[in-house]
Amino acid sequence: MGTLVYGNSNLEIEFDDRVLAHLQAVIVAKLRRDEGFLFSWKDEPGVGDGRSCIWMHRSIPLYFKYPASQPPAVNRLWLEALTVSANSPGGLRIVEEPAS
């Protein structure tokens, strides 16, 4: 499991490495364009099994940590689907990975 660490409060959110790698690509692309956006995800049962949301902005510290040394393969179709989600009024949400 990879970890996204966000903000000075050191909010740590764990995601599967493959999911995190795709999220990283979409998040970094939007922040490079100076586009703030909402990011929401479904919480694990151990933290309440609800949903959480954060406002992503380039002024807030962001750190991606992966336990594996090799990055996972990237699915371009999934990047496109995640980007469409990130550009929507509801913000970035983790969507099903389409077959490549």
Salt bridges, closest charged atoms under 4 A:
ASP34 OD1 - ARG58 NE 3.74
GLU35 OE1 - LYS30 NZ 2.66
GLU35 OE2 - ARG33 NE 3.16
ASP49 OD1 - LYS42 NZ 2.77
GLU97 OE2 - ARG18 NH2 2.49
